[in-house]
Amino acid sequence: MAEASRWKVTPEDRRILRELAKQQLEAAHDPIMEERRRLWYCHNALQGERPMVLIELGGVWEEIFSPADLRCQEEWARSLELGMRLALYQYAHVPDDSVVDPFVRCNWFVHQGDYGVAAQFVRGEDIQGRQLGYRWDHPIKDLERDFEKLRPRTFSVDREGTLAWKAHLEEVFDGILPVVIRGGFWWTVGMTWPAVNLIGLENLMLYMHDQPAALHRLMAFLRDDHLAFAEWLEREGLLTLNNENDYIGSGSRGFTHELPQPDRREGDPVRLKDLWVLSESQETVGISPAMFAEFIFPYQQAVAERFGLCYYGCCEPVHSRWESLRKLRNLRSVSISPWCDQELMAEMLGGRYVFSRKPAPSLISTGHWDEDAIRADLRRTLRAARGCSVELVMKDVHTVNREPWRLGRWGELAHEVIAEGK
């Protein structure tokens, strides 16, 4: 296939990837994976047998493998190699509830246009040369004056390119792992991050007082645009289910028997109401509950409730806006960040929602490794959330002080503290 020539295949790259695929298949068939799946299904049905534990490795992969450890030469192959090596490292060294899939994923090549204007980003580097922080020049300087510059995004899909990529992967992994089209096209439908990119964070706050009508107009524009994209994906048949070992929310897994909806027949196109979705608004932590209820939540609700199940929140403390969030008819999971009043939220959530706790990553990132502090933190959460469906998600970790064993040890400590409550 001529299209596949875009991805050069060297014999050595192919050999390395196929060997990793064999290891992935073996891990996927470990009986522990079936037990983890069972526990996840019970957990998301609010009938969990114990708290679930997840640890994200992506932010510290260079402290686990250096770029020099990757043996493939072509960039497409190196990207696959890294993902597979991280999954196998997690399987072998990190005792959490991650599940290994017996297949390789790819997704439709979808292009999204801009809003008629685009923010200009300038990135900074840390002392190790990694690009982390950035500043940007927001293109809308005065919302009332400049609103007419905004245009709804346009969308397109490269079906031929997608199928060529899938065929390419199928050739590489032939006889070992199948290749499936399965994935999402957004992380969040929260809309406040696009708003901040367009008008600036300070202006987002000020316009609530100085130009409230214009800000409502902007949020309605973003609501309609997000719905237009989601509905376009649905019409084009590009949506795929995320009800199994799929990343959902801000760190959890999608295992549920409640999706797709009962009226969907096998083989029918996937609809929005068959999917999990994430909404959040980390950028608005500085506003009052009343302002959140007026300027942010109604627009988020209109989008989120088009989906089957909703996970709400990421790093923002949701306890101050719970009176709004509880109105989401499809809400199932709530992020309890390090800045959240977890005792109050445990009382509010009870056994009606998943209590998705995000312990502070500083517990495993700082120079001093303190297991007593880690145990105390975990005990406080489990004591507060007794009676809730709890998941402990260690995420947003950007260093482990060059000691990757800390990831596995935190998992061991989490399971030890969980066992204390049995």
Steps between C-alpha positions, in 0.01 A plus 500: 500500500655829388352687795685271742835613357465804730615270779833342426540154650848376580547128575640582843214734593251235395680232702508720814133591477392143439698379799338765719160401359558139608580622852189721499284207393642285780433775755148553368422130556628498856201388713544809717374713211162329500474555875586868460235538231242342730595737783480803269152408379380466861673823598343715229162344580546638856529146637876490542663235717800717587655833395662488157858620451652665192842656442588702189852464362490725195626814672819329620571260215849647451584402857398143417645480149734753348451578130818301442327190638253499211639272232276573203626750244191636322295754695167321455662180628668675794166643608340155500804350671485753783131435565548126504809512721322724750201264513729201552699684768176584678389137479829372642591764758195707601235319708194698400176405324608583145379261232700395194302468176550210254491737202657815354295818477485763230249774427349693213716784369275797574592864442343787692530856378544808719252766605598745229774626732773311682707561810877522454693284746860547613636208700770498765738223598607368837864435593480157335386648169142374531228732370259552787380855565378747239337836451254593231361806331120475506354625171176654635605819676153644565217248496218739406702662223677190364231234527420519128849366426394159633390225263376147577763233439495278193565126515625236259607135511771328298341158461749378242796601716348341809436168327850507354645547848284217633613273215861594571463402866323180405796404282745572783305304765356232271436174682562648847269791586193625311468871426176679591376852436411622846564838660370847574534846349508717811613481858238734642187685387540750785548799262675735743845417363403602144344813648823586683703446183275741313456780756761442775457372853480843664240616251290189558471612861452871429237454230270335754467851645594734217345328194264229630279491190803461274637218715166319488512541123850348487404203717191438285721514190740243651208281613353496151840435344578208732159350431550550125827304513351219707195475274721503188702208638175317571362561149827395340507173694836584660408445866621183672396359834700586815330256736790260559871557564473856371644811665203702619463810712823634643669171575250217533390203287171458318395144588120501520208284392275808494646615167414482220132570559265197497338609173824476301533181299834332434662657195296821510687833491612631839306800626591771749264349753701176484817669633672629811602867493715727717415856595705722728590863559838525666554853369209643704609400850512867598134579437208468739250213489237748380717615208578140408128425508423796274785518248645150475283212615188545281712483185690195624178328603351544152796311349570241771140378522504399133727212605430181689711543813695800624819524703544852640815676614876484494723717723236753607345466848140409417355530851419871450298432183332175595154657510533557126672173411244283675246614239678298229255218431769264368771574758677185617856591607641808674865601522617565857823693449770582758333841544156356564333464841484123479310455826224731381490340155484149647192606693347656187577208267421213734451182300332680209811595303858382451739681737800547265776608736820658363766495775759777483780387263751684720475201735712300259686780321695686768854424605402335828307173469262484795292183523338610824364810326374291209323256731347785701371664181344176376346421838342844519337450160371151573375602843314799354361309203383191684182386328595665168618333180862617519775507243852622584662654191862615525534733203667824386834362617783683324795359692572216740840641592663260251376206709229325295462231767294757690208445260476133587557559868216752516276234347611248763432750778156577358407130503640457852288786633194367315556160664501664846132582458388148418 
